[in-house]
């Protein structure tokens, strides 16, 4: 069987994607790769390779030698972290993409998944029900790199026939793996603090609405897109994915239904400006039409799952 590699498998998306794909296709077919020396405990029972996506020759040699045909390229520096180290963020987020796109152009890799983000939008983008095709003037290094990446993915598809697929992820919420430095991370941390101390200080204002998604839905969407027939896919930049939109005040109210004593305070920091440049809600009708996307977790169901599973 053709093998699959997940580069960035130690991250928030990568860990759960690795678990799901191994459950479906068998452990030996799904190779986890990350810059960390050892695999995270959740995925240490299958193939793992230490890999630096910026070491182009090493990455190329491994993929060619092991006849890897499908690549999930998840290695990236996220929004808040990228603002602190913009030069490295640009290099990491772009150079790795070119390495994998070129492998596909040369015929070694047959299919690529590369994640985009709602960070591609900016303060001039229509904020409510943001359409698939719209104004995109991102104001963060992360968003700029993702917008550029979308254009390169579409270019490689149009010019060289590279089968690359992408989703503009909203904020992702999970109890299985920690967040990685994004502006939406408060919506993960709030559950941990609610269980641990009953108190949480939020770095965004109480009425900041952002699109979010429970990780189970995000993983299911990713696999649905990768399994979809190529001739149904109209978007080769990145598909909008809507999720559920809520504010910190609304998620706190949802938590209080199970933990009535929970308290939240607000101390907005530099991440507030990032959040203010992003949409409030997303229109994902192309995903619904092209690969039958549907959302399963609303705010109440997600809150129940998070509080049930966090220690």
N, C-alpha and C positions, 0 to 999 in steps of 0.2 A: 504493500500500500504506500501511496505517496505520503510523505511526512509533512507536518505542520509545525512551525516554530512561533512562539509568542515572545517577542522581544520587549522587555519591560514587564515580565511576568510577576515581578515582586511588588508591583504597584496595586493601586486600589481596584482598577478594572482587571488587570492582568491576572491577579490571583484567582478571582472568581471565574474568569473566562477559561483559565487553565483547568480548573476543577470541572466545569461544565463540559468542555470539549473532551476531556479524558473519560468522563462518565459515558459519553456518547460513542467515542471512537476507539477507546482503549488507551491505557496509559502510555504504551510504548510508541504510539504514533504522534503524540503531542509533546514536543520539546519545549520546556520552559527555559528562558534565557533572561539574565539580568546582570547588571554590573556588580551586584553583591556576590561575595565569595561563596556563600551557601544559599540554598533555596529556602524560602520561608517555610515554616513547619507545615502549613496547610498543603503545600505542593511538593514536599520533599520525597514523596513515594513514587515519583516518576522521573524521566530523563531531565537533567538540568545541566546547563552550561553557563559558566561565567562569561559574559560577553559585553564588551564596550562598543556601543553602536557607532562611536566615533572612530574606531579602529577599522577603517574601511576594508583593508586587505584581509584581516582576520574574519570579519563578518562574511565577506564574499567567499573565502575559502571554505568556511564551515558550511554555508548553505549549499555550495556547489558539491563539496565532497560528500555530504549526507543526503543529497538529492531531495532537499526540502522544496516543496512546490507551492505551499501556502504560507504566507507571512502575515502575522498580525504585528504591526509596528506600533507599540504603545509607549516606547521610551520618549519622555518629554519633560520639560520643566514647566510647571503650571503657572497660572496667572500671577498670584501674589509673590511666589518665589522668583519668578522670572524678572519681575520689576526690580529686584535687588541685585540681579546679575545679568543685565540685558545682553551683553556680548556673548556670554556662554549660552544663554537661553536660545538666542538666534542660531548659534552654531549647532547646538544639540538638536533643536527642533527641525532644522533644515537639512543638515549634512546627512543624517541618518536616512531621511526620506529619499534623497537622491541615490544613496547606495542601493536601497531596495528597488526603487523604480528602474534603475539601470540594470539590475539583475533580471527584472522582468522584461525589459526591452531586449536583452540579449537571449531571452528564451529559457533561462534557468528557473525563474519563479513564474507560476501560472496564475496566481491570484493573490491580491494584497488587500488587507484591511488597514486603513490609517485613520485614526480618529481626528475629527475636527471638533469645533466647540462653538457655543453661543458667543464666545469671545470675538468671533469674526465680525460681529455687529458692533456698532458704536453709537455715540450720542445723537447722530443724525438719522439713525435707523428708526422706522416706525416701531414704537415700543409695544403696542398691543397687537396680538396675533400677527407677529412678524412673518411676512410671506417668504417663500423659498427664494424668490428673486427680488432683491431689494437693494437699497443703499447700504454699502458696507464700508465704513470708515473707522476701523478699530483704533483704540487709543492706548492699547497696551502692547508690550513686546510679544506676549503670548498670542494675542489676537492677530497682530500683524503677521507673525510666523504661520499661524493657521490659515489666514486668508491667502498668503502666498502659496502655502502648501496645497490648498484647494485648486488654485490655478494651475500648478504644476501637475497635479494628478489628472485634471481634465486634459491638459496638454499632452501628457504621455498616452492617455487613452485615445485621443483624436489622431495623434501623429504616428504612434507606434502600436496601437491596439492593446495596450497594457490594461488588464482587467483589474482595476483598482476601485475600491468601494469605500465609502466614508459616511459617517454620521456626525452632525453637529450636536454633540452631547450637551444636554443641560447639566446643572449641578447633580452629582451622583451621591446617593446616600446608601451606606452599607454598614453592617455590624461585623462583617467577617475580616475586613482589612482596614487599616487607618487611612485617612485622606492624605493627599500628597502636596498640600500647599496651594490650594485654590481658594478663590474668593467665596465660593459657596460652602466651604468646609464647616461653617458654623452650624449648618443643618445636620451634620454628623455629630460634632462635638456636643451639641446641646443635649442629645440623648444620653451620652456618657455622663455628663455633669448632672443631669436630672436624676439618674440612678445613683450616682456616687454621693452627691451632696445636697441635691434638691435645689441648687442655685446655679445660675449661668449668667455670665456677662457677655453680651453680644457685641461684635465689632461692626455690626450694621445697625442702622436705625430701625425702629419697630415697624415701619410701614414700607420697607424696601421689598417689593415683590420681585421674585426671580423664578424662572422655570427650573424645576427639580425633577428627579426621577429616582425611584427605588432601584437598587442595583439589579435585582432579579429581572425587572423590565428592560434595563439597559443591555444586559447580557443576552436576553431573548431577542431583542431587536437586532443586535450585532449578528447573531447567528442566522436569524431570518434573512437579513440582507445578504449575507455571504452565501446562503443556500438558494437565493432567488435566481431564476433563469436570467441570463445576461440580457436577453432581448426584451425583458420587461423594464429594464432600468433606464430611465430617462436622465438621471442626474449622475454625472461623473465627477462633480466637484465634491459636494457633501450634502446629504439629505438633512433637512430640518427634522428634529424630533422634539415634540412638544412637552411631554411629561405633565406634571402638575405644577401650577404656580401658587405660591403662598408667601406671606411675609413672616418675619420672626415672631411678630405678635400672634399670628394665626397658628404657627407651629407650637408656640408656647401654650395656647389655649387647647390645642389638641392633646398635648402632654398632660395638662391639668385634668383632663377627663379621666385619666388613670392615676395621676399623682397630684391630687388636689393642692398640696402644699408647695408645689414647685414655684420658684420665684425667678424672674428674669429682669436684668437691668441692661442698659444700653450705653456703650462707650464707643461710638463710631471712630474708626481710624482710617489709614490711607486706603483700605479696601473699600470704603464707602464710595469713593469716586469711581473705582472700577465697576462696582455694582450699578451705580447710577448710569453708566454708559451702556449697559446691557438691556435687552428686552424684558418686559414684564411677562409676556406670554408668547408662544410660538405656534404658528400654523404649520402642521405637518401633513397636509393633505396629499402631497406627492408620495410620501412614505406609505400612507394608507392605500393609495391607488396602485402604486407600483409593486409593493411587496406585502400587502395585506397587514400592515402594522396596526396593532390595537394595544391600548394601555390597560393594564390589569390592576395596578395599585394606586388608589387615591390616598389622600392625606391620612384619613382615619385608619385605613388598613396598614399603611406604611408605619404609622406611629405604633400600632399594636405590635407589629413584627419587630420593630427596633427595641421597644421596651421589654418584650418577651425574651429576646435573645441576648441582650447586653447583660453581662454578669452584674 
